[in-house]
Amino acid sequence: MRRSLILLIMMGLSLLPLRAQERTAERTYVTTDRSVYVAGDRIWCSAFCVTDEGRLSDVSRVAYLELHSADGVAATAKLALNGGRGAGYLDLPTSLPTGNYRLVAYTAQNKDEVDYDYTGLASKTLSIFNVFSTDRVTDGVEVVSPEEYAQRHTRLDRASQTPDQVGGNVEFSWTPDSTLRITNNTGERITFSLSVAREDDIVPPANPDVADFLAAAKQVGWRSFRGEVIPELEGEVIHGRIVADAATLRSLLGHSVFISTPSEQAEVYTSPVVGDGSMTFVTGNIFGNQELVCEVEGQDPKAQVGFEFASPYIQAKVAVPERLQLSPSLEASLKARSLAMQQASHQTADTLYEYLPRREYPLLDGAPVRYILDDYTRFDTMEDTFIEFIPQVRVRKGADGRPEIQVRIEEAQEIRTFTGAPSLVLLDGVPIFDHERLLYYDPHKIQRIDVYPYTHYLGSSTFSGAVNLITFEHNLPNFALNKTMQIVPFPGLCWPTAWLGPDPEAPADASDCYQTLFWHPLLQLNPGETLTVPIHLPATRARMSATLEGMTSTASPVVGSIHFY
């Protein structure tokens, strides 16, 4: 029911102009594990989305990232936001030419904001070197002598193992036992990202930090909005259209389109077909690169129908970054970074990842009645399984004479009854409206059957109960899709992930394979708490830096770094 109400609200917002004072002006700042990369690296990201008061925003649920050079957009990513905080990554293509790139971040609110500045403090410069190619960003590289490079790029060269007082009264120190120690003395909860990385002769580009960003965000003031973009209050709003001839489109107007992803969780979204075949799905965020199963309700199986989804990225107009300065003195550092990138890509068994919590938006609410089929192998068809094993489900002929699967509904006062209406039936979370196709499915592929004896709402449709058949493989194995069902690849949001470095049980030189040795995008500390982070240092002596960026609950910046060997 909640999702139906959200859909109605969102569709209403898309039709009515919104007054500027009813919208929240948002700004998104992204911290990264470092500022210098080689083509083929992964950029780890942490997002801070704040309001015009500088406080974390609870409006948008998606942040969009675009990596630009003078030659255009090089990479994109979508990050889920929860209470203004998010995490993810961009994987750099190995074909990227050498040069400086601009990383910009925005939300759906920014897409709708009049004269939004994508090059402002919500962007940062990253230097990327391609060590396999001589390709360079158009007019984006300047070659200088080692002496000139050293003169233009001065580095703060210090080794500090004593506590540093970071902005916001946070104590940040490196201890002799290879541990970072962070103590929150602010009197407020703080949220921050933490990175530990090697340093070398390549000087990173100058960028504003979170303190600069928050100061600017608090000066945003009144902004105007077009009222043309649906706010992403629950998750990504996916736009697309039906591709078909004019007669077929007319026959489908007002019909519901369903999209879903094969998984243990039932992630199903629906949209009416309107106008010239347009469809809009208000999702609760779809993670990872997925295959969407798409189907139009009531479609003629003989009709030629296709599905197209619009890119959510706007290819923002941004100022070209300053040219990257290249010097022969950087050759050794670039070779070391290249070798580390190549070795790290083959060292996944020795790495530690932490998958961070993400908001779940399952379609099926309430506790199911669960039937485990592991030990029941005597049934040859799903119809036999329902008849012999699951009393909450029955099979009857519908008005068109075709079989329908029906669930016994549990109403108030413990009244249990079959309504005679078809139920919502899913296989690995994908709706199957032709129930007859499931009745002859091989039950030996089914791990369990979850029965939900409650009324369910999916778009404008109401279903008397639901049945979700979960296979061992969770991907509809050997199920022949209906001719009206199509599979469309879909790039979802990044999985929020922390990179905790090489496994401490790995060989001593495992850390030599990595430029970044620790990255956590979503750390929190309550007032008075202390966090200790053990770091698995490289076997060879190297200059290291630890960088902390974040903010307090009242929008005060927390930023600082320490350097050590």
HUGI-V949434 format. One line per field, one symbol per residue. ss: DSSP state (H for helix, E for strand, C for the rest). psi: psi as a letter, one per 40 degrees, with the letter a starting at -180 (. if undefined). A space follows every 50 residues. Layout:
BEGIN
ss: ???
psi: ???
END
This chain:
BEGIN
ss: CHHHHHHHHHHHHHHCCCCHHHCCCCEEEEEECCCEEECCCEEEEEEEEE CCCCCECCCCCEEEEEEEECCEEEEEEEEEEECCEEEEEEECCCCCCEEE EEEEEECHHHHHECCCCCCCCCEEEEEEECCCCCCECCCCEEECCHHHHH HHCCCCCCCCCCCEEECCCEEEEEECCCEEEEEECCCCCEEEEEEEEECC CCCCCCCCCHHHHHHHHCCCCCCCECCCCCCCCCCCEEEEEEECCHHHHH HHCCCEEEEEECCCCCEEEEEECECCCEEEEECCCCECEEEEEEEECCCC CCCCCEEEECCCCCCCCCCCCCCEEECHHHHHHHHHHHHHHHHHCCCHHH EEEEECCCCCCCCCCCCCEEEECCCCCCCCCHHHHHHHHCCCEEEEECCC CCEEEEEEEECHHHCEEECCCCCEEEECCEECCCHHHHHCCCHHHEEEEE EEEEEEEECCEEEEEEEEEEECCCCCCCCCCCCCEEEEEEECECCCEEEE EECCCCCHHHHHHCCEEEEEEEEEECCCCEEEEECCCCCCCCCEEEEEEE EECCCCEEEEEEEEC
psi: dddddddddddddedhihideeihhihhhhiidaehiiheihhhihhhhi aeeeihifciehhhhhhiaeeahdiiihhhhhfeiiiaihhhieehihii ihhiiiiddddehhfhheeaeeiihhhhhheeieiiihfehhhiiddddd ddghhhgihheihhhihefhhhihieffhhhhhhedeiiihiihihiiia ehhiihiiaddddddddeedahiiidfehhhgddahhhiaihhiiddddd deheihhhiihhidigghiiiihibfeiihhhifhhiihihhhihhhehh deihhihhhiheiegihiihiiihhhideeddddddddddddddeefdde ihihhiiihigidhiihihhhhedegeehdiddddddddgdeiihihade eiiihiihhhaiffhhiheeiiihhihfehhhdgdddddeiheeehdihh hhfihihhbeihhgiihhhhidefffhfhhiieehihhihhaiihhiihe aihdeiidedeeeidhehhhegiihiheihhhhhhgiidihihiihhhha iieffhihhiiiii.
END
